[in-house]
Amino acid sequence: MNNNNAGRRDFVKKSVTGTIAMSAGLSLAASLLNISNANASETNLSGNPAASNEKEFRMGVIGPAELSLATSQIAKTKATNKNAKEFAGFELTEAIAVTGVLTDLGTPVPPMDAKAKATLAKISNTPAGPEFDKAYIAAQLENHEFLRDLAANYISKGKLAGAAENQGRHLATLSLAVFKEHVAITQRILNELGGK
């Protein structure tokens, strides 16, 4: 095998891993956490999600990945609906990957705000069964809607200068497809469960 084929294979492998990873961060916490912006001040996520640069995009994803990891670990054992349980398994795998990738990139993890703590407590304390499944999937839907909008906002800024910005834009572009897919999947599951 020549170096070009090996290089392409490594690039595709890293891209797929990154996409899978980002989709977890792509999970539950973004809409629930106050994420630090590039100046390390807290950002209110109740409005329109925004990221002006690659660093803000990464920082907007790391908190969700951490909370998704915790809630999906719980859902993996407590979810009773087959689709909710399957989704939890995918989210858990993604959250493990995304936290690893973002940590390697030096992305700091913001502290959970009161709403995120309350969501984690609700997921932890709700007994296994239909109400648990609804609570978990509803939180996933809300988070993926936020992440979809965060990625779309960052991409809409146009091409920014620098290698990091190019990589961040590529990652956001790949992730946006996953965010949209997860919004559709969680909406479908929630409808099946009699929610929303």
N, C-alpha and C positions, 0 to 999 in steps of 0.2 A: 504494500500500500504506500502511495507516495505521501509526502508531507501535506499537500493540499487537501487530500481526502481525509487524512487524520485531523487536520485543522478544522475542516468543515464539520466533521463528526463531533469534535470537542465543542465547537461553537453551538451546534444544535443541541447537544446534551446539556450544556450550561444554560441555553435559552429556555429549554423545556423545564429544567429544574427551577430556574428563576420564575418562570410563569406559574408553575405549580405552587411555588413558595409564596409568590405575591398574592395569589388568589385566596390564601388563608388569611392573610393580613387583610385579607379580604374577608375576614370574618368579623365576628360579633362586636368588637369593641370600638371601632372608629367613631360611630355615632354616640358612643357612651363615654368616651374619654375626653379630657381636655388635653390636647396634644400641644407640645411646645413647638413654636415656630422657629425659624432660623435664628432669631435673636434670643431664644430660650424663654420667651414669655408664653403664657398660656393662651391658647386660641379657643374661642367659643365655637363649638361645632353645631350649635343649634340652628345656625343660618345656613347659607350656601357654602359647601365645602370648597376650599381653594388651596392651591399650592402654586406659588410663583416660581419655584425652582425645584431641582432634583432633591435637594436636602429636605425641603418642606414636604415633598411627596413621600419620601422614605419615612419621615417622622410622622406623617399622617397614617402610615400603614403599620408601624411597629406595635403601637398600643393595641390595635385590633387583633394582631397576630397573637399577642400574649393572652388577651382575654379569650380569644377563640380557642387557644390551646387548652386553657382551664375548663371552659364550658363544654368543649367537645369531648374532653376526657370523661366528663360527667355523663354527657349524653350517650357516649359509646356504650355505657353500661345501663343507663336508665331509660333510654328511648325504647318505646314498645312498638311504635308504628314502623313497619319495615323500611319505608322511604326515609323517615326521620333518622332511623338508626344508620342506614347506608350513607346519608348525607353527613352525619356526624363522623363517620369513619373517614370520609374524604377530607372533611375539614380538619380533623386531627392530623392527618398526614401532611396536609398543606401547612398547617400552623407550625408544626415542627420544622418543616423546611424553611418557611419564611423567617421565623425567628433566627434560625441559623444564618441565613443569607444576610439579613439586615444587621445582625450582630457583627458578622464579618466585615460589613461595610462601616462599622463604627457608629451605628445609629443608636442614640440613647433611648431608653424605655421611659416614657413619662409615667408618673404615678396615676393610679386610677382615681377618678373623681367619685363623688358620692353616688351618682347615678350608675356608674359602672360597678361599684361595689354592691349596690342594691340589686343589679341584674345578676351578678355572680351569686349573691346570696339567694335570690329567687330560684335560680337554676339548681343550686345546691340543695335547697330545702323543699322543693316541690317533689312529692313522691312520684315514682315511676308511673306512667300511665298517660292517658290522653291530654291531661292538663300540662304535664311536663313537656310532651311533644309539641304542643301549641306554643308554650312559652319559649322553648328553645328555637323553634323554626321562626317564630315572629321576630325574635331578637336577631337571628341570622338575616332575615329579609331586610330589616331596618338597616343593619350594618352594610349589607351589600348595596343597597340603594345609595348610602352615603359614599361608599368607596367607588361606585360607578361614577357618581358626580364629581368626586375628587380627581379621579383619573381624567375624566373628560375636561375638567377645568384646567388641569395642568397641560394637557395636550393642546388645548385651545390657545395657550400662550404663544404658540408658534415655536420655531426652532431657536433655542437659546445657545449662546456660545459655550464651547468647551466640551471636552470628552465626557465628563461626568453628566452634563446635561443631555448629550446625545444618548448615553446609556440609560439615563433616567427616563427619557422620552420613549425609547424603545421598550423599556420594561412597562411603562404606563400604557403604551399602545397594546402590547400583548395582554396585559392584565385587564384592560377594559373589556375585552371579549369575555374573559372569565367572569368578571363582575356582572356583566349583563346576563350571562348564562345562569349564574347563581341566583340572581333576582328572579328570573323566570322559574327556576326549579323550586325555590323556597315559596314563591307565590302559589305554585301548583300544589305543593305539599300542604301548605297552610289551608288552601281551599278544600283539599281532601279531608283535612282534620276538622273542618267546620269553623275555621277562623276567618278573619277579614272577609 
